[in-house]
Amino acid sequence: MASSFLPDPLKLLRDALTKLENDANALATGSLRSQKLVRSLHQAAAVSQGLQQVLDKAIGAHLRRANLPSRADVVELAQALERIEGKLDRLLSAQAPDAPASRPARTRRPPGAAAPASEPAARKRPPARKPAPPAKKRARAARAKEG
């Protein structure tokens, strides 16, 4: 394969990123050896955690005054709903084998008026009657008989 006159831009980007990562790792490793930096990071983390607790308490107090649920209340409610849904699922699965037997048969007749098996064959529809002729035809037929 012939070499290109232009360098591969993705290869240049990969090389630059690798060099940046190596330099950042060396800087972090060297600076973490300093006890002063480690103590200050620890203090910053403790202050951040304390501020988070104070903020959570303040927001909880505001939510109670506004009669709104807190995150903990919503989580507790969700867990209660999951327990209830689990119980319902167990009850419905235990009832499932009996469910089809408890429904009535879907027929056009009421349950008490079930016909015997031989009756549908014996009972036939009466033959259809011819429709009555219109009034004009009846009048002509009557005149023709008279005349």
LUMTORPA-646683 format. One record per residue (C-alpha): residue in three letters; x, y, z; residue number from 0. Coordinates in nm, 3 decimals. Layout:
N
<ALA <X Y Z> NUM>,
...
REM end
This chain:
147
<MET <0.000 0.000 0.000> 0>,
<ALA <0.140 0.338 -0.098> 1>,
<SER <0.200 0.596 0.175> 2>,
<SER <-0.011 0.908 0.166> 3>,
<PHE <0.124 1.263 0.146> 4>,
<LEU <-0.124 1.376 0.413> 5>,
<PRO <-0.093 1.247 0.771> 6>,
<ASP <-0.389 1.061 0.924> 7>,
<PRO <-0.583 1.316 1.135> 8>,
<LEU <-0.729 1.048 1.363> 9>,
<LYS <-0.383 0.910 1.438> 10>,
<LEU <-0.264 1.260 1.530> 11>,
<LEU <-0.566 1.304 1.758> 12>,
<ARG <-0.505 0.967 1.927> 13>,
<ASP <-0.141 1.049 1.987> 14>,
<ALA <-0.225 1.392 2.134> 15>,
<LEU <-0.492 1.245 2.362> 16>,
<THR <-0.258 0.971 2.485> 17>,
<LYS <0.015 1.228 2.563> 18>,
<LEU <-0.238 1.449 2.750> 19>,
<GLU <-0.362 1.153 2.957> 20>,
<ASN <-0.008 1.046 3.048> 21>,
<ASP <0.086 1.400 3.156> 22>,
<ALA <-0.234 1.438 3.363> 23>,
<ASN <-0.175 1.103 3.535> 24>,
<ALA <0.185 1.194 3.617> 25>,
<LEU <0.077 1.533 3.759> 26>,
<ALA <-0.199 1.378 3.971> 27>,
<THR <0.028 1.103 4.101> 28>,
<GLY <0.303 1.350 4.190> 29>,
<SER <0.071 1.599 4.359> 30>,
<LEU <-0.110 1.335 4.565> 31>,
<ARG <0.219 1.255 4.734> 32>,
<SER <0.195 1.593 4.904> 33>,
<GLN <0.025 1.564 5.245> 34>,
<LYS <-0.100 1.924 5.231> 35>,
<LEU <-0.298 1.861 4.912> 36>,
<VAL <-0.447 1.537 5.048> 37>,
<ARG <-0.558 1.716 5.369> 38>,
<SER <-0.712 2.004 5.179> 39>,
<LEU <-0.901 1.762 4.947> 40>,
<HIS <-1.029 1.576 5.255> 41>,
<GLN <-1.146 1.901 5.415> 42>,
<ALA <-1.316 2.011 5.094> 43>,
<ALA <-1.502 1.679 5.075> 44>,
<ALA <-1.612 1.709 5.440> 45>,
<VAL <-1.737 2.066 5.387> 46>,
<SER <-1.923 1.959 5.073> 47>,
<GLN <-2.091 1.672 5.258> 48>,
<GLY <-2.190 1.902 5.547> 49>,
<LEU <-2.340 2.157 5.306> 50>,
<GLN <-2.532 1.880 5.133> 51>,
<GLN <-2.683 1.766 5.466> 52>,
<VAL <-2.780 2.123 5.561> 53>,
<LEU <-2.938 2.175 5.218> 54>,
<ASP <-3.131 1.847 5.247> 55>,
<LYS <-3.267 1.949 5.589> 56>,
<ALA <-3.369 2.294 5.462> 57>,
<ILE <-3.544 2.152 5.156> 58>,
<GLY <-3.718 1.892 5.375> 59>,
<ALA <-3.847 2.166 5.607> 60>,
<HIS <-3.979 2.369 5.311> 61>,
<LEU <-4.149 2.064 5.165> 62>,
<ARG <-4.317 1.984 5.499> 63>,
<ARG <-4.446 2.342 5.524> 64>,
<ALA <-4.579 2.321 5.167> 65>,
<ASN <-4.737 1.982 5.246> 66>,
<LEU <-4.536 1.812 4.968> 67>,
<PRO <-4.362 1.474 4.988> 68>,
<SER <-3.986 1.455 5.012> 69>,
<ARG <-3.768 1.219 4.807> 70>,
<ALA <-3.763 0.972 5.097> 71>,
<ASP <-4.145 0.981 5.117> 72>,
<VAL <-4.177 0.911 4.745> 73>,
<VAL <-3.927 0.623 4.766> 74>,
<GLU <-4.116 0.475 5.061> 75>,
<LEU <-4.445 0.505 4.872> 76>,
<ALA <-4.295 0.339 4.564> 77>,
<GLN <-4.171 0.047 4.775> 78>,
<ALA <-4.515 0.007 4.933> 79>,
<LEU <-4.675 0.004 4.588> 80>,
<GLU <-4.429 -0.261 4.469> 81>,
<ARG <-4.520 -0.480 4.768> 82>,
<ILE <-4.893 -0.437 4.697> 83>,
<GLU <-4.846 -0.514 4.326> 84>,
<GLY <-4.649 -0.825 4.416> 85>,
<LYS <-4.929 -0.945 4.642> 86>,
<LEU <-5.189 -0.875 4.370> 87>,
<ASP <-4.982 -1.067 4.116> 88>,
<ARG <-4.962 -1.365 4.352> 89>,
<LEU <-5.337 -1.353 4.415> 90>,
<LEU <-5.421 -1.327 4.046> 91>,
<SER <-5.185 -1.608 3.950> 92>,
<ALA <-5.339 -1.832 4.219> 93>,
<GLN <-5.687 -1.749 4.090> 94>,
<ALA <-5.602 -1.790 3.719> 95>,
<PRO <-5.676 -2.167 3.686> 96>,
<ASP <-6.029 -2.116 3.829> 97>,
<ALA <-6.111 -1.808 3.623> 98>,
<PRO <-6.228 -1.977 3.298> 99>,
<ALA <-6.456 -2.219 3.484> 100>,
<SER <-6.640 -1.941 3.666> 101>,
<ARG <-6.756 -1.767 3.348> 102>,
<PRO <-7.085 -1.877 3.187> 103>,
<ALA <-7.093 -2.022 2.839> 104>,
<ARG <-7.140 -1.760 2.570> 105>,
<THR <-7.462 -1.864 2.394> 106>,
<ARG <-7.764 -1.679 2.261> 107>,
<ARG <-8.002 -1.867 2.488> 108>,
<PRO <-8.036 -1.802 2.860> 109>,
<PRO <-7.863 -2.067 3.075> 110>,
<GLY <-8.195 -2.224 3.190> 111>,
<ALA <-8.337 -2.262 2.837> 112>,
<ALA <-8.066 -2.483 2.690> 113>,
<ALA <-8.204 -2.695 2.407> 114>,
<PRO <-8.137 -3.069 2.387> 115>,
<ALA <-7.898 -3.185 2.118> 116>,
<SER <-8.175 -3.343 1.904> 117>,
<GLU <-8.405 -3.037 1.905> 118>,
<PRO <-8.211 -2.820 1.657> 119>,
<ALA <-8.230 -3.094 1.392> 120>,
<ALA <-8.605 -3.155 1.448> 121>,
<ARG <-8.699 -2.789 1.460> 122>,
<LYS <-8.687 -2.632 1.118> 123>,
<ARG <-8.783 -2.292 0.999> 124>,
<PRO <-9.126 -2.267 0.840> 125>,
<PRO <-9.119 -2.212 0.464> 126>,
<ALA <-9.116 -1.850 0.365> 127>,
<ARG <-9.446 -1.711 0.238> 128>,
<LYS <-9.475 -1.517 -0.078> 129>,
<PRO <-9.517 -1.148 -0.012> 130>,
<ALA <-9.865 -1.010 -0.068> 131>,
<PRO <-9.910 -0.836 -0.403> 132>,
<PRO <-9.946 -0.460 -0.400> 133>,
<ALA <-10.292 -0.309 -0.363> 134>,
<LYS <-10.324 -0.218 -0.734> 135>,
<LYS <-10.259 -0.577 -0.843> 136>,
<ARG <-10.513 -0.707 -0.592> 137>,
<ALA <-10.775 -0.460 -0.720> 138>,
<ARG <-10.713 -0.561 -1.085> 139>,
<ALA <-10.732 -0.929 -0.996> 140>,
<ALA <-11.062 -0.875 -0.812> 141>,
<ARG <-11.211 -0.680 -1.110> 142>,
<ALA <-11.096 -0.946 -1.351> 143>,
<LYS <-11.278 -1.212 -1.150> 144>,
<GLU <-11.595 -1.007 -1.139> 145>,
<GLY <-11.594 -0.897 -1.497> 146>,
REM end
